[in-house]
Amino acid sequence: ADANWAHVKPEVFSLITEAVNSGERIVTISEPESSNAGLDNGDIQDSLAYNEKDSEVVGMIKELLETRIRPAIQEDGGDVDFCGFENGKVLLKLRGACRTCDSSTVTLRNGIEGMLMHYIEEVQGVTQVVDEAEITSNEEFARFEEKLRQRKGIGTATT
């Protein structure tokens, strides 16, 4: 169900003000784990960077992601990280606007997977990687939405 921002804004502002004034910790900062879904801390900066240890297939995947796929995704305010290549599956993490976009699954399957499978025969599919922080973020946002619904008197009915 679509909501008009003018109606939602006061409730959101009220909840944010309440959280800030409560004195409770709002943001928890944690150090990234050394094992982050196939990424080590050195790869987080640019997962598509050339690495002489990469196999020929991984090099081709990275090149295609860097030259053809990443620019298109960045145009829409997102980005893509290469997390690995295992058993024919390319492991990718969508970031930015693409992470929360409703059509990200379509982008991943039809756009990215289709192009990679077309140009690189070893690629059998693409799998989206979701890290623990993102799962926690989605859970917290769902709780926030539920709190908004309860304040509005909508209840817990699914939309």
Salt bridges, closest charged atoms under 4 A:
GLU18 OE2 - LYS147 NZ 3.89
GLU18 OE1 - ARG151 NH2 2.49
ASP46 OD1 - ARG70 NH1 3.18
ASP54 OD2 - LYS62 NZ 2.69
GLU66 OE1 - ARG70 NH1 3.11
ASP79 OD1 - ARG70 NE 2.80
ASP79 OD2 - ARG95 NH2 2.93
ASP81 OD2 - ARG95 NE 2.71
GLU113 OE2 - ARG109 NH1 3.48
ASP131 OD2 - LYS93 NZ 2.74
GLU134 OE1 - LYS93 NZ 3.37
GLU140 OE2 - ARG143 NH1 2.17
GLU146 OE1 - ARG149 NH1 3.13
